[in-house]
Each structure stands twice: as C-alpha cells, then as structure tokens.
Amino acid sequence: PIEGDPLFIQKTQELIFGENTARIFTAQTIGGTGALHLGGHFLHNFVSQKVYIPNPTWDNHRRLFSQLGFQVETYPYYNPQTKGLDMD
C-alpha cells in the first residue's frame, strides 16, 4: 500500500511510542533524503514557506529545501569547543 508495509509501520510505532498510537500517522519512506523531500513537499504546500535546518548539517539539506522553494534558515546546535550541545 501507499503508506508502506502495515506490520512494519505498526511495529515501528510501538517501538517508538509504545502501545498508545491511535493518533499517530506513520508512512514508510524511500530513505533519509527521500523522506526529507517528501516531507518538504508537504510542509511547503500546507504549513510554511520557511524551514530551519541545523548548522552543521549534511550538505544536501540546504540544496534540497532550497529547490523545493523554501526560505532556508539555520540554527546552531553543536559547540565544537565543548564537543556538545550549543545551549546556555
């Protein structure tokens, strides 16, 4: 089916969210970048024209979201000096 394998989806939901998954939608995707692309299409069409991506991130993320028409912004999350989260 279009959402993916039902048993795989059910077991994934139970693994991540426990047994109470009645209000959760899960869809199997074609991989990490494919998932970003599909999710990005949905977000751009129904949620927002702007997306925030972490800095640093993989090189293809900015390009992918830019090609989908997003205004791409970044946020820091990693402090290379402390080798940890960049948070106060």
N, CA, C and O atoms as a CHARMM CRD file, in Angstrom:
* protein
*
  352
    1    1 PRO  N      0.82400  -1.21200   0.00000 PROA 1      0.00000
    2    1 PRO  CA     0.00000   0.00000   0.00000 PROA 1      0.00000
    3    1 PRO  C      0.86000   1.26500   0.00000 PROA 1      0.00000
    4    1 PRO  O      2.05200   1.21300   0.30300 PROA 1      0.00000
    5    2 ILE  N      0.26000   2.37200  -0.33400 PROA 2      0.00000
    6    2 ILE  CA     0.99000   3.62800  -0.47700 PROA 2      0.00000
    7    2 ILE  C      1.69500   4.06300   0.81000 PROA 2      0.00000
    8    2 ILE  O      2.74700   4.69700   0.74000 PROA 2      0.00000
    9    3 GLU  N      1.14700   3.74100   1.96900 PROA 3      0.00000
   10    3 GLU  CA     1.77400   4.13400   3.24000 PROA 3      0.00000
   11    3 GLU  C      2.96600   3.26300   3.60100 PROA 3      0.00000
   12    3 GLU  O      3.78900   3.65900   4.42700 PROA 3      0.00000
   13    4 GLY  N      3.07600   2.08200   2.99600 PROA 4      0.00000
   14    4 GLY  CA     4.14700   1.14300   3.31800 PROA 4      0.00000
   15    4 GLY  C      3.58200  -0.14200   3.89800 PROA 4      0.00000
   16    4 GLY  O      2.36800  -0.34400   3.90700 PROA 4      0.00000
   17    5 ASP  N      4.45200  -1.00200   4.37700 PROA 5      0.00000
   18    5 ASP  CA     4.05300  -2.28300   4.93100 PROA 5      0.00000
   19    5 ASP  C      3.35400  -2.09500   6.28200 PROA 5      0.00000
   20    5 ASP  O      3.97200  -1.57500   7.21000 PROA 5      0.00000
   21    6 PRO  N      2.08300  -2.50400   6.42200 PROA 6      0.00000
   22    6 PRO  CA     1.32400  -2.25700   7.65300 PROA 6      0.00000
   23    6 PRO  C      1.96600  -2.83500   8.91400 PROA 6      0.00000
   24    6 PRO  O      1.96400  -2.17700   9.95400 PROA 6      0.00000
   25    7 LEU  N      2.50900  -4.03600   8.84400 PROA 7      0.00000
   26    7 LEU  CA     3.12800  -4.64200  10.01700 PROA 7      0.00000
   27    7 LEU  C      4.39300  -3.88200  10.42100 PROA 7      0.00000
   28    7 LEU  O      4.62900  -3.65100  11.60700 PROA 7      0.00000
   29    8 PHE  N      5.19900  -3.49800   9.44200 PROA 8      0.00000
   30    8 PHE  CA     6.40300  -2.70300   9.72100 PROA 8      0.00000
   31    8 PHE  C      6.03500  -1.38100  10.38800 PROA 8      0.00000
   32    8 PHE  O      6.67200  -0.96900  11.35700 PROA 8      0.00000
   33    9 ILE  N      5.01400  -0.72400   9.86800 PROA 9      0.00000
   34    9 ILE  CA     4.55900   0.55400  10.42800 PROA 9      0.00000
   35    9 ILE  C      4.05900   0.36400  11.85800 PROA 9      0.00000
   36    9 ILE  O      4.40500   1.14600  12.74300 PROA 9      0.00000
   37   10 GLN  N      3.25500  -0.65900  12.08900 PROA 10     0.00000
   38   10 GLN  CA     2.71800  -0.92300  13.42500 PROA 10     0.00000
   39   10 GLN  C      3.85000  -1.16400  14.42000 PROA 10     0.00000
   40   10 GLN  O      3.85600  -0.57800  15.50200 PROA 10     0.00000
   41   11 LYS  N      4.79400  -2.01000  14.06800 PROA 11     0.00000
   42   11 LYS  CA     5.89800  -2.34200  14.97800 PROA 11     0.00000
   43   11 LYS  C      6.80400  -1.13000  15.21200 PROA 11     0.00000
   44   11 LYS  O      7.31900  -0.95300  16.31700 PROA 11     0.00000
   45   12 THR  N      7.00400  -0.30100  14.19500 PROA 12     0.00000
   46   12 THR  CA     7.79400   0.91900  14.35800 PROA 12     0.00000
   47   12 THR  C      7.11800   1.86400  15.33500 PROA 12     0.00000
   48   12 THR  O      7.77600   2.40500  16.22400 PROA 12     0.00000
   49   13 GLN  N      5.81400   2.07400  15.18500 PROA 13     0.00000
   50   13 GLN  CA     5.06800   2.92800  16.10600 PROA 13     0.00000
   51   13 GLN  C      5.16600   2.40800  17.53100 PROA 13     0.00000
   52   13 GLN  O      5.41900   3.18300  18.45300 PROA 13     0.00000
   53   14 GLU  N      4.97100   1.11000  17.72600 PROA 14     0.00000
   54   14 GLU  CA     5.03100   0.53200  19.06800 PROA 14     0.00000
   55   14 GLU  C      6.43000   0.68700  19.67400 PROA 14     0.00000
   56   14 GLU  O      6.56400   0.96300  20.86600 PROA 14     0.00000
   57   15 LEU  N      7.45800   0.51000  18.86100 PROA 15     0.00000
   58   15 LEU  CA     8.82800   0.65100  19.34300 PROA 15     0.00000
   59   15 LEU  C      9.11300   2.07800  19.80900 PROA 15     0.00000
   60   15 LEU  O      9.74000   2.27800  20.84900 PROA 15     0.00000
   61   16 ILE  N      8.66000   3.05900  19.04900 PROA 16     0.00000
   62   16 ILE  CA     8.96500   4.46400  19.35600 PROA 16     0.00000
   63   16 ILE  C      7.99200   5.06600  20.36300 PROA 16     0.00000
   64   16 ILE  O      8.41000   5.78500  21.27000 PROA 16     0.00000
   65   17 PHE  N      6.69900   4.78100  20.21600 PROA 17     0.00000
   66   17 PHE  CA     5.67600   5.46700  21.00000 PROA 17     0.00000
   67   17 PHE  C      4.96800   4.59100  22.02600 PROA 17     0.00000
   68   17 PHE  O      4.13900   5.09400  22.78500 PROA 17     0.00000
   69   18 GLY  N      5.26600   3.31600  22.07000 PROA 18     0.00000
   70   18 GLY  CA     4.55100   2.42500  22.97400 PROA 18     0.00000
   71   18 GLY  C      3.25800   1.94500  22.33800 PROA 18     0.00000
   72   18 GLY  O      3.10400   1.96600  21.11700 PROA 18     0.00000
   73   19 GLU  N      2.33700   1.51600  23.17800 PROA 19     0.00000
   74   19 GLU  CA     1.09900   0.92400  22.65300 PROA 19     0.00000
   75   19 GLU  C      0.03300   1.94300  22.27100 PROA 19     0.00000
   76   19 GLU  O     -0.87000   1.60800  21.50400 PROA 19     0.00000
   77   20 ASN  N      0.10000   3.17300  22.77600 PROA 20     0.00000
   78   20 ASN  CA    -0.92800   4.17800  22.51100 PROA 20     0.00000
   79   20 ASN  C     -0.58300   4.95800  21.24300 PROA 20     0.00000
   80   20 ASN  O     -0.02100   6.05100  21.31800 PROA 20     0.00000
   81   21 THR  N     -0.91900   4.39700  20.07600 PROA 21     0.00000
   82   21 THR  CA    -0.56600   5.01600  18.80000 PROA 21     0.00000
   83   21 THR  C     -1.78700   5.39900  17.96400 PROA 21     0.00000
   84   21 THR  O     -1.66200   5.60400  16.75700 PROA 21     0.00000
   85   22 ALA  N     -2.94600   5.49700  18.57600 PROA 22     0.00000
   86   22 ALA  CA    -4.19000   5.73300  17.82400 PROA 22     0.00000
   87   22 ALA  C     -4.16800   7.05000  17.05200 PROA 22     0.00000
   88   22 ALA  O     -4.79400   7.14000  15.99500 PROA 22     0.00000
   89   23 ARG  N     -3.46600   8.07800  17.54500 PROA 23     0.00000
   90   23 ARG  CA    -3.48700   9.38900  16.89000 PROA 23     0.00000
   91   23 ARG  C     -2.19900   9.67200  16.10900 PROA 23     0.00000
   92   23 ARG  O     -1.92700  10.82400  15.77000 PROA 23     0.00000
   93   24 ILE  N     -1.41900   8.65500  15.82600 PROA 24     0.00000
   94   24 ILE  CA    -0.13400   8.83800  15.15000 PROA 24     0.00000
   95   24 ILE  C     -0.22400   8.26700  13.73700 PROA 24     0.00000
   96   24 ILE  O     -0.69500   7.14700  13.53500 PROA 24     0.00000
   97   25 PHE  N      0.23600   9.05500  12.76000 PROA 25     0.00000
   98   25 PHE  CA     0.31200   8.57400  11.38500 PROA 25     0.00000
   99   25 PHE  C      1.76600   8.29000  11.05800 PROA 25     0.00000
  100   25 PHE  O      2.64300   9.10500  11.34700 PROA 25     0.00000
  101   26 THR  N      2.01900   7.16800  10.47000 PROA 26     0.00000
  102   26 THR  CA     3.37200   6.77900  10.07200 PROA 26     0.00000
  103   26 THR  C      3.33100   6.32900   8.62600 PROA 26     0.00000
  104   26 THR  O      2.40700   5.63000   8.21200 PROA 26     0.00000
  105   27 ALA  N      4.33700   6.73200   7.85400 PROA 27     0.00000
  106   27 ALA  CA     4.46500   6.27100   6.47300 PROA 27     0.00000
  107   27 ALA  C      5.89900   5.83300   6.24300 PROA 27     0.00000
  108   27 ALA  O      6.84200   6.50100   6.66600 PROA 27     0.00000
  109   28 GLN  N      6.04800   4.72700   5.58200 PROA 28     0.00000
  110   28 GLN  CA     7.35800   4.21900   5.21800 PROA 28     0.00000
  111   28 GLN  C      7.87100   5.06000   4.05700 PROA 28     0.00000
  112   28 GLN  O      7.11300   5.36600   3.13700 PROA 28     0.00000
  113   29 THR  N      9.15000   5.44000   4.08500 PROA 29     0.00000
  114   29 THR  CA     9.68300   6.27600   3.00900 PROA 29     0.00000
  115   29 THR  C     10.82800   5.57600   2.29500 PROA 29     0.00000
  116   29 THR  O     11.20300   4.45300   2.63100 PROA 29     0.00000
  117   30 ILE  N     11.36300   6.25400   1.32300 PROA 30     0.00000
  118   30 ILE  CA    12.39900   5.68100   0.46800 PROA 30     0.00000
  119   30 ILE  C     13.81100   5.92200   1.00300 PROA 30     0.00000
  120   30 ILE  O     14.78100   5.66000   0.29200 PROA 30     0.00000
  121   31 GLY  N     13.95000   6.40600   2.21800 PROA 31     0.00000
  122   31 GLY  CA    15.25600   6.66100   2.80600 PROA 31     0.00000
  123   31 GLY  C     15.31100   8.06200   3.37100 PROA 31     0.00000
  124   31 GLY  O     14.35700   8.82600   3.22400 PROA 31     0.00000
  125   32 GLY  N     16.40000   8.40900   4.00900 PROA 32     0.00000
  126   32 GLY  CA    16.51200   9.69300   4.69800 PROA 32     0.00000
  127   32 GLY  C     16.28600  10.89800   3.80300 PROA 32     0.00000
  128   32 GLY  O     15.43900  11.73700   4.11200 PROA 32     0.00000
  129   33 THR  N     17.01500  11.00900   2.70500 PROA 33     0.00000
  130   33 THR  CA    16.86400  12.16000   1.81600 PROA 33     0.00000
  131   33 THR  C     15.51700  12.12100   1.11400 PROA 33     0.00000
  132   33 THR  O     14.89300  13.16100   0.90400 PROA 33     0.00000
  133   34 GLY  N     15.06800  10.93100   0.75400 PROA 34     0.00000
  134   34 GLY  CA    13.74000  10.80700   0.14900 PROA 34     0.00000
  135   34 GLY  C     12.65000  11.23600   1.10900 PROA 34     0.00000
  136   34 GLY  O     11.67200  11.86600   0.70700 PROA 34     0.00000
  137   35 ALA  N     12.81800  10.89400   2.38400 PROA 35     0.00000
  138   35 ALA  CA    11.84400  11.30200   3.39600 PROA 35     0.00000
  139   35 ALA  C     11.83100  12.82100   3.54400 PROA 35     0.00000
  140   35 ALA  O     10.76400  13.42800   3.63600 PROA 35     0.00000
  141   36 LEU  N     13.01900  13.43700   3.56800 PROA 36     0.00000
  142   36 LEU  CA    13.08100  14.90400   3.64900 PROA 36     0.00000
  143   36 LEU  C     12.38300  15.54200   2.45000 PROA 36     0.00000
  144   36 LEU  O     11.66000  16.52800   2.59800 PROA 36     0.00000
  145   37 HSD  N     12.59800  14.98500   1.28000 PROA 37     0.00000
  146   37 HSD  CA    11.99100  15.54900   0.07700 PROA 37     0.00000
  147   37 HSD  C     10.47000  15.43300   0.12500 PROA 37     0.00000
  148   37 HSD  O      9.76500  16.40600  -0.14400 PROA 37     0.00000
  149   38 LEU  N      9.96500  14.25700   0.46500 PROA 38     0.00000
  150   38 LEU  CA     8.51500  14.08000   0.55100 PROA 38     0.00000
  151   38 LEU  C      7.90700  14.95500   1.64500 PROA 38     0.00000
  152   38 LEU  O      6.89500  15.62300   1.43200 PROA 38     0.00000
  153   39 GLY  N      8.54200  14.94200   2.82400 PROA 39     0.00000
  154   39 GLY  CA     8.05700  15.79000   3.91900 PROA 39     0.00000
  155   39 GLY  C      8.13800  17.25600   3.56300 PROA 39     0.00000
  156   39 GLY  O      7.24800  18.03600   3.90400 PROA 39     0.00000
  157   40 GLY  N      9.20300  17.63300   2.88100 PROA 40     0.00000
  158   40 GLY  CA     9.36700  19.02900   2.46500 PROA 40     0.00000
  159   40 GLY  C      8.27200  19.48200   1.52300 PROA 40     0.00000
  160   40 GLY  O      7.77200  20.60000   1.64700 PROA 40     0.00000
  161   41 HSD  N      7.88900  18.62700   0.57600 PROA 41     0.00000
  162   41 HSD  CA     6.77400  18.96000  -0.32200 PROA 41     0.00000
  163   41 HSD  C      5.51900  19.25900   0.48200 PROA 41     0.00000
  164   41 HSD  O      4.85100  20.26500   0.24600 PROA 41     0.00000
  165   42 PHE  N      5.20000  18.38900   1.42700 PROA 42     0.00000
  166   42 PHE  CA     4.00900  18.58600   2.25000 PROA 42     0.00000
  167   42 PHE  C      4.10500  19.89300   3.04400 PROA 42     0.00000
  168   42 PHE  O      3.18100  20.70600   3.02700 PROA 42     0.00000
  169   43 LEU  N      5.22700  20.08700   3.73800 PROA 43     0.00000
  170   43 LEU  CA     5.39100  21.29400   4.55800 PROA 43     0.00000
  171   43 LEU  C      5.28300  22.55900   3.72500 PROA 43     0.00000
  172   43 LEU  O      4.61300  23.51000   4.12800 PROA 43     0.00000
  173   44 HSD  N      5.93400  22.58300   2.56900 PROA 44     0.00000
  174   44 HSD  CA     5.91400  23.78100   1.73100 PROA 44     0.00000
  175   44 HSD  C      4.51800  24.08100   1.21200 PROA 44     0.00000
  176   44 HSD  O      4.12800  25.24400   1.10700 PROA 44     0.00000
  177   45 ASN  N      3.76400  23.03700   0.88600 PROA 45     0.00000
  178   45 ASN  CA     2.41500  23.23900   0.33600 PROA 45     0.00000
  179   45 ASN  C      1.36000  23.53700   1.38400 PROA 45     0.00000
  180   45 ASN  O      0.36800  24.19800   1.07700 PROA 45     0.00000
  181   46 PHE  N      1.54500  23.06300   2.63300 PROA 46     0.00000
  182   46 PHE  CA     0.46800  23.16800   3.61300 PROA 46     0.00000
  183   46 PHE  C      0.84100  23.84600   4.92800 PROA 46     0.00000
  184   46 PHE  O     -0.05200  24.17000   5.71100 PROA 46     0.00000
  185   47 VAL  N      2.12200  24.07000   5.20100 PROA 47     0.00000
  186   47 VAL  CA     2.49800  24.55400   6.52500 PROA 47     0.00000
  187   47 VAL  C      3.25500  25.86700   6.48300 PROA 47     0.00000
  188   47 VAL  O      2.82500  26.83600   7.10700 PROA 47     0.00000
  189   48 SER  N      4.36900  25.93100   5.76800 PROA 48     0.00000
  190   48 SER  CA     5.23200  27.11000   5.84100 PROA 48     0.00000
  191   48 SER  C      6.09400  27.23300   4.59500 PROA 48     0.00000
  192   48 SER  O      6.38500  26.24300   3.92400 PROA 48     0.00000
  193   49 GLN  N      6.49600  28.45700   4.29900 PROA 49     0.00000
  194   49 GLN  CA     7.41800  28.72000   3.19700 PROA 49     0.00000
  195   49 GLN  C      8.85300  28.85100   3.70900 PROA 49     0.00000
  196   49 GLN  O      9.77500  29.08300   2.92800 PROA 49     0.00000
  197   50 LYS  N      9.03500  28.70100   5.01400 PROA 50     0.00000
  198   50 LYS  CA    10.34900  28.81600   5.63400 PROA 50     0.00000
  199   50 LYS  C     10.65000  27.54800   6.40400 PROA 50     0.00000
  200   50 LYS  O      9.76300  26.96700   7.03000 PROA 50     0.00000
  201   51 VAL  N     11.91500  27.11400   6.35900 PROA 51     0.00000
  202   51 VAL  CA    12.33700  25.93700   7.09900 PROA 51     0.00000
  203   51 VAL  C     13.65400  26.26000   7.80300 PROA 51     0.00000
  204   51 VAL  O     14.49300  26.99100   7.27500 PROA 51     0.00000
  205   52 TYR  N     13.81700  25.71000   8.98700 PROA 52     0.00000
  206   52 TYR  CA    15.05900  25.86100   9.75000 PROA 52     0.00000
  207   52 TYR  C     15.77700  24.52200   9.75500 PROA 52     0.00000
  208   52 TYR  O     15.18800  23.48600  10.06100 PROA 52     0.00000
  209   53 ILE  N     17.06100  24.56000   9.41000 PROA 53     0.00000
  210   53 ILE  CA    17.87500  23.35300   9.43700 PROA 53     0.00000
  211   53 ILE  C     19.04600  23.58500  10.39200 PROA 53     0.00000
  212   53 ILE  O     19.47200  24.72400  10.58600 PROA 53     0.00000
  213   54 PRO  N     19.56300  22.51900  10.98400 PROA 54     0.00000
  214   54 PRO  CA    20.66300  22.69300  11.92900 PROA 54     0.00000
  215   54 PRO  C     21.96000  23.08600  11.22400 PROA 54     0.00000
  216   54 PRO  O     22.15800  22.80000  10.04300 PROA 54     0.00000
  217   55 ASN  N     22.82300  23.73900  11.97000 PROA 55     0.00000
  218   55 ASN  CA    24.15200  24.07900  11.49900 PROA 55     0.00000
  219   55 ASN  C     25.15300  23.58000  12.52700 PROA 55     0.00000
  220   55 ASN  O     25.23100  24.14700  13.61700 PROA 55     0.00000
  221   56 PRO  N     25.91300  22.55000  12.22500 PROA 56     0.00000
  222   56 PRO  CA    26.13000  21.93700  10.91400 PROA 56     0.00000
  223   56 PRO  C     25.03800  20.93000  10.55200 PROA 56     0.00000
  224   56 PRO  O     24.28700  20.45500  11.40400 PROA 56     0.00000
  225   57 THR  N     24.98000  20.62600   9.26000 PROA 57     0.00000
  226   57 THR  CA    24.09200  19.58900   8.73400 PROA 57     0.00000
  227   57 THR  C     24.73900  18.98500   7.50400 PROA 57     0.00000
  228   57 THR  O     25.83700  19.38900   7.12100 PROA 57     0.00000
  229   58 TRP  N     24.08800  18.03800   6.88900 PROA 58     0.00000
  230   58 TRP  CA    24.61300  17.45300   5.66200 PROA 58     0.00000
  231   58 TRP  C     24.46800  18.46700   4.53300 PROA 58     0.00000
  232   58 TRP  O     23.52300  19.25500   4.51800 PROA 58     0.00000
  233   59 ASP  N     25.39700  18.44400   3.59600 PROA 59     0.00000
  234   59 ASP  CA    25.43600  19.42500   2.50400 PROA 59     0.00000
  235   59 ASP  C     24.17400  19.44300   1.65500 PROA 59     0.00000
  236   59 ASP  O     23.75900  20.50100   1.18100 PROA 59     0.00000
  237   60 ASN  N     23.56600  18.29200   1.46100 PROA 60     0.00000
  238   60 ASN  CA    22.41300  18.23900   0.55800 PROA 60     0.00000
  239   60 ASN  C     21.13600  18.81900   1.17000 PROA 60     0.00000
  240   60 ASN  O     20.18700  19.08000   0.43100 PROA 60     0.00000
  241   61 HSD  N     21.07200  19.03000   2.48300 PROA 61     0.00000
  242   61 HSD  CA    19.82700  19.50400   3.09800 PROA 61     0.00000
  243   61 HSD  C     19.45700  20.91200   2.64800 PROA 61     0.00000
  244   61 HSD  O     18.30400  21.15600   2.29100 PROA 61     0.00000
  245   62 ARG  N     20.40300  21.83700   2.65500 PROA 62     0.00000
  246   62 ARG  CA    20.09900  23.20200   2.20400 PROA 62     0.00000
  247   62 ARG  C     19.66400  23.18700   0.73800 PROA 62     0.00000
  248   62 ARG  O     18.67700  23.82500   0.37300 PROA 62     0.00000
  249   63 ARG  N     20.39400  22.46500  -0.08600 PROA 63     0.00000
  250   63 ARG  CA    20.07700  22.39800  -1.51200 PROA 63     0.00000
  251   63 ARG  C     18.68600  21.79900  -1.73800 PROA 63     0.00000
  252   63 ARG  O     17.91000  22.30800  -2.54700 PROA 63     0.00000
  253   64 LEU  N     18.37900  20.72600  -1.02500 PROA 64     0.00000
  254   64 LEU  CA    17.09100  20.06200  -1.18000 PROA 64     0.00000
  255   64 LEU  C     15.94200  21.00900  -0.84200 PROA 64     0.00000
  256   64 LEU  O     15.00000  21.15000  -1.62300 PROA 64     0.00000
  257   65 PHE  N     16.01900  21.65700   0.32200 PROA 65     0.00000
  258   65 PHE  CA    14.92400  22.54300   0.73400 PROA 65     0.00000
  259   65 PHE  C     14.85300  23.79700  -0.13300 PROA 65     0.00000
  260   65 PHE  O     13.76200  24.30100  -0.39700 PROA 65     0.00000
  261   66 SER  N     15.99800  24.30400  -0.57800 PROA 66     0.00000
  262   66 SER  CA    16.00100  25.46400  -1.48500 PROA 66     0.00000
  263   66 SER  C     15.30400  25.11300  -2.79800 PROA 66     0.00000
  264   66 SER  O     14.51400  25.90600  -3.30900 PROA 66     0.00000
  265   67 GLN  N     15.59000  23.93800  -3.34300 PROA 67     0.00000
  266   67 GLN  CA    14.97100  23.51900  -4.60300 PROA 67     0.00000
  267   67 GLN  C     13.46700  23.31100  -4.46600 PROA 67     0.00000
  268   67 GLN  O     12.73400  23.40900  -5.45000 PROA 67     0.00000
  269   68 LEU  N     13.00600  23.02300  -3.24900 PROA 68     0.00000
  270   68 LEU  CA    11.56600  22.90100  -3.02200 PROA 68     0.00000
  271   68 LEU  C     10.88900  24.26500  -2.86200 PROA 68     0.00000
  272   68 LEU  O      9.66400  24.34100  -2.77100 PROA 68     0.00000
  273   69 GLY  N     11.68000  25.34100  -2.82700 PROA 69     0.00000
  274   69 GLY  CA    11.12800  26.68600  -2.76000 PROA 69     0.00000
  275   69 GLY  C     11.11700  27.31000  -1.37900 PROA 69     0.00000
  276   69 GLY  O     10.54700  28.38600  -1.20000 PROA 69     0.00000
  277   70 PHE  N     11.73000  26.66500  -0.39800 PROA 70     0.00000
  278   70 PHE  CA    11.77000  27.20800   0.95700 PROA 70     0.00000
  279   70 PHE  C     12.75800  28.35700   1.08600 PROA 70     0.00000
  280   70 PHE  O     13.76500  28.40900   0.37900 PROA 70     0.00000
  281   71 GLN  N     12.45900  29.26900   1.99000 PROA 71     0.00000
  282   71 GLN  CA    13.45900  30.18100   2.52600 PROA 71     0.00000
  283   71 GLN  C     14.15300  29.37500   3.62500 PROA 71     0.00000
  284   71 GLN  O     13.50700  28.98500   4.59800 PROA 71     0.00000
  285   72 VAL  N     15.44000  29.12200   3.49000 PROA 72     0.00000
  286   72 VAL  CA    16.15700  28.23600   4.40300 PROA 72     0.00000
  287   72 VAL  C     16.95600  29.05800   5.41500 PROA 72     0.00000
  288   72 VAL  O     17.78600  29.88900   5.04600 PROA 72     0.00000
  289   73 GLU  N     16.68900  28.81000   6.68600 PROA 73     0.00000
  290   73 GLU  CA    17.42500  29.43300   7.79500 PROA 73     0.00000
  291   73 GLU  C     18.12900  28.32600   8.57000 PROA 73     0.00000
  292   73 GLU  O     17.78700  27.15100   8.44100 PROA 73     0.00000
  293   74 THR  N     19.11600  28.71000   9.37500 PROA 74     0.00000
  294   74 THR  CA    19.82500  27.72200  10.18100 PROA 74     0.00000
  295   74 THR  C     19.74200  28.07200  11.65700 PROA 74     0.00000
  296   74 THR  O     19.47200  29.21300  12.03300 PROA 74     0.00000
  297   75 TYR  N     19.97700  27.07400  12.47200 PROA 75     0.00000
  298   75 TYR  CA    20.09800  27.27600  13.91200 PROA 75     0.00000
  299   75 TYR  C     21.29400  26.45400  14.40400 PROA 75     0.00000
  300   75 TYR  O     21.53300  25.35100  13.91200 PROA 75     0.00000
  301   76 PRO  N     22.04300  26.98800  15.37300 PROA 76     0.00000
  302   76 PRO  CA    23.18100  26.22900  15.89000 PROA 76     0.00000
  303   76 PRO  C     22.70700  25.18400  16.89500 PROA 76     0.00000
  304   76 PRO  O     21.71900  25.39000  17.60100 PROA 76     0.00000
  305   77 TYR  N     23.41200  24.07300  16.95100 PROA 77     0.00000
  306   77 TYR  CA    23.11200  23.09100  17.98400 PROA 77     0.00000
  307   77 TYR  C     24.36600  22.41900  18.51600 PROA 77     0.00000
  308   77 TYR  O     24.31700  21.74500  19.54400 PROA 77     0.00000
  309   78 TYR  N     25.49500  22.59400  17.82500 PROA 78     0.00000
  310   78 TYR  CA    26.71800  21.90900  18.22300 PROA 78     0.00000
  311   78 TYR  C     27.81100  22.92700  18.50600 PROA 78     0.00000
  312   78 TYR  O     28.04500  23.84100  17.71500 PROA 78     0.00000
  313   79 ASN  N     28.47900  22.76100  19.64500 PROA 79     0.00000
  314   79 ASN  CA    29.60100  23.61500  20.00700 PROA 79     0.00000
  315   79 ASN  C     30.88400  22.79600  19.85300 PROA 79     0.00000
  316   79 ASN  O     31.14300  21.90100  20.65800 PROA 79     0.00000
  317   80 PRO  N     31.69000  23.09200  18.82800 PROA 80     0.00000
  318   80 PRO  CA    32.87700  22.28300  18.59000 PROA 80     0.00000
  319   80 PRO  C     33.92600  22.40700  19.70600 PROA 80     0.00000
  320   80 PRO  O     34.74300  21.50500  19.88700 PROA 80     0.00000
  321   81 GLN  N     33.90500  23.51800  20.45100 PROA 81     0.00000
  322   81 GLN  CA    34.87000  23.67700  21.55100 PROA 81     0.00000
  323   81 GLN  C     34.57700  22.75200  22.70900 PROA 81     0.00000
  324   81 GLN  O     35.49300  22.18300  23.30400 PROA 81     0.00000
  325   82 THR  N     33.28700  22.59800  23.03800 PROA 82     0.00000
  326   82 THR  CA    32.91800  21.71200  24.13600 PROA 82     0.00000
  327   82 THR  C     32.56600  20.30800  23.65700 PROA 82     0.00000
  328   82 THR  O     32.40500  19.38500  24.45500 PROA 82     0.00000
  329   83 LYS  N     32.44900  20.16500  22.33200 PROA 83     0.00000
  330   83 LYS  CA    32.02500  18.89900  21.72300 PROA 83     0.00000
  331   83 LYS  C     30.68000  18.44100  22.29600 PROA 83     0.00000
  332   83 LYS  O     30.47100  17.26600  22.59800 PROA 83     0.00000
  333   84 GLY  N     29.78000  19.42000  22.43100 PROA 84     0.00000
  334   84 GLY  CA    28.46200  19.15000  22.98400 PROA 84     0.00000
  335   84 GLY  C     27.42600  20.08100  22.39600 PROA 84     0.00000
  336   84 GLY  O     27.69100  20.79200  21.42600 PROA 84     0.00000
  337   85 LEU  N     26.24900  20.07400  22.98500 PROA 85     0.00000
  338   85 LEU  CA    25.16800  20.92700  22.52400 PROA 85     0.00000
  339   85 LEU  C     25.49400  22.39400  22.75300 PROA 85     0.00000
  340   85 LEU  O     26.08900  22.74800  23.77100 PROA 85     0.00000
  341   86 ASP  N     25.11000  23.24600  21.81400 PROA 86     0.00000
  342   86 ASP  CA    25.35000  24.68200  21.89800 PROA 86     0.00000
  343   86 ASP  C     24.13900  25.34500  22.56100 PROA 86     0.00000
  344   86 ASP  O     23.29700  25.95800  21.90400 PROA 86     0.00000
  345   87 MET  N     24.08700  25.19800  23.88900 PROA 87     0.00000
  346   87 MET  CA    22.96100  25.71300  24.66500 PROA 87     0.00000
  347   87 MET  C     23.46400  26.43800  25.90300 PROA 87     0.00000
  348   87 MET  O     24.49600  26.08000  26.47000 PROA 87     0.00000
  349   88 ASP  N     22.72900  27.45300  26.31200 PROA 88     0.00000
  350   88 ASP  CA    23.05100  28.12000  27.57900 PROA 88     0.00000
  351   88 ASP  C     22.57000  27.27500  28.73800 PROA 88     0.00000
  352   88 ASP  O     22.74400  27.65800  29.89500 PROA 88     0.00000
